[in-house]
């Protein structure tokens, strides 16, 4: 049986996308390239854009069409206050989860 890493990745992408957008107002292709550069090599536009739409519908990000230096206007995304709260909660949960999973995978403390 092969492990389906896509299910695990989908669960973390929203938080990672919010983190990228929290650093600066940015557009979809730039987010996609950033994620690919940082290890999400399998992500595609077909994965990213529905997540951006979902985050926007939830009120975690907002978008606006702004001029592009290279042609037509682009849809830029920025994080909202609600999105910042969601991101903080994601980071707290992710840190606790990764710490606990690491303990188990590494053998952790011996059971008594």
SULZIHU-V806333 format. One record per residue. N is the residue number from 1. PHI is phi in whole degrees, 0 to 359 (none if undefined). D_CENTER is the distance of its C-alpha to the mean C-alpha in Angstrom with 2 decimals. Layout:
n=N phi=PHI d_center=D_CENTER
n=N phi=PHI d_center=D_CENTER
//
This chain:
n=1 phi=none d_center=27.68
n=2 phi=265 d_center=24.53
n=3 phi=289 d_center=21.26
n=4 phi=267 d_center=18.62
n=5 phi=288 d_center=15.45
n=6 phi=296 d_center=13.63
n=7 phi=295 d_center=13.84
n=8 phi=294 d_center=12.41
n=9 phi=293 d_center=9.41
n=10 phi=301 d_center=8.79
n=11 phi=289 d_center=8.92
n=12 phi=251 d_center=6.14
n=13 phi=299 d_center=3.52
n=14 phi=302 d_center=3.62
n=15 phi=297 d_center=3.93
n=16 phi=293 d_center=2.42
n=17 phi=297 d_center=2.68
n=18 phi=298 d_center=5.25
n=19 phi=297 d_center=6.40
n=20 phi=300 d_center=7.11
n=21 phi=291 d_center=8.76
n=22 phi=293 d_center=10.47
n=23 phi=283 d_center=12.25
n=24 phi=190 d_center=13.82
n=25 phi=296 d_center=14.30
n=26 phi=210 d_center=13.21
n=27 phi=243 d_center=13.51
n=28 phi=307 d_center=11.88
n=29 phi=298 d_center=13.67
n=30 phi=295 d_center=12.91
n=31 phi=297 d_center=9.09
n=32 phi=301 d_center=10.02
n=33 phi=295 d_center=12.50
n=34 phi=297 d_center=10.54
n=35 phi=297 d_center=8.18
n=36 phi=298 d_center=11.59
n=37 phi=296 d_center=13.37
n=38 phi=253 d_center=11.42
n=39 phi=105 d_center=12.08
n=40 phi=267 d_center=10.09
n=41 phi=293 d_center=13.45
n=42 phi=273 d_center=13.68
n=43 phi=288 d_center=10.97
n=44 phi=232 d_center=13.01
n=45 phi=300 d_center=13.35
n=46 phi=294 d_center=14.40
n=47 phi=267 d_center=11.08
n=48 phi=292 d_center=8.95
n=49 phi=295 d_center=11.55
n=50 phi=297 d_center=12.13
n=51 phi=292 d_center=8.63
n=52 phi=297 d_center=9.26
n=53 phi=298 d_center=12.70
n=54 phi=296 d_center=11.90
n=55 phi=299 d_center=9.95
n=56 phi=290 d_center=13.01
n=57 phi=296 d_center=15.47
n=58 phi=283 d_center=14.35
n=59 phi=85 d_center=15.03
n=60 phi=275 d_center=11.78
n=61 phi=223 d_center=11.85
n=62 phi=226 d_center=14.97
n=63 phi=234 d_center=16.07
n=64 phi=208 d_center=19.31
n=65 phi=276 d_center=21.24
n=66 phi=233 d_center=22.35
n=67 phi=300 d_center=24.74
n=68 phi=249 d_center=23.65
n=69 phi=292 d_center=25.83
n=70 phi=245 d_center=25.98
n=71 phi=142 d_center=27.03
n=72 phi=295 d_center=25.88
n=73 phi=298 d_center=23.71
n=74 phi=245 d_center=19.92
n=75 phi=272 d_center=17.48
n=76 phi=259 d_center=15.66
n=77 phi=247 d_center=12.89
n=78 phi=225 d_center=13.19
n=79 phi=274 d_center=11.97
n=80 phi=263 d_center=14.71
n=81 phi=299 d_center=16.44
n=82 phi=300 d_center=15.27
n=83 phi=295 d_center=11.59
n=84 phi=295 d_center=12.60
n=85 phi=295 d_center=14.32
n=86 phi=298 d_center=11.53
n=87 phi=298 d_center=9.36
n=88 phi=300 d_center=12.62
n=89 phi=297 d_center=13.23
n=90 phi=301 d_center=9.99
n=91 phi=298 d_center=10.95
n=92 phi=297 d_center=14.50
n=93 phi=294 d_center=14.00
n=94 phi=298 d_center=11.92
n=95 phi=299 d_center=14.68
n=96 phi=294 d_center=17.39
n=97 phi=297 d_center=16.24
n=98 phi=294 d_center=15.86
n=99 phi=296 d_center=19.19
n=100 phi=291 d_center=20.92
n=101 phi=296 d_center=19.87
n=102 phi=301 d_center=20.95
n=103 phi=299 d_center=24.24
n=104 phi=290 d_center=24.93
n=105 phi=297 d_center=24.09
n=106 phi=280 d_center=26.11
n=107 phi=102 d_center=28.98
n=108 phi=53 d_center=28.66
n=109 phi=282 d_center=31.80
n=110 phi=289 d_center=34.72
n=111 phi=289 d_center=35.48
n=112 phi=252 d_center=38.84
//
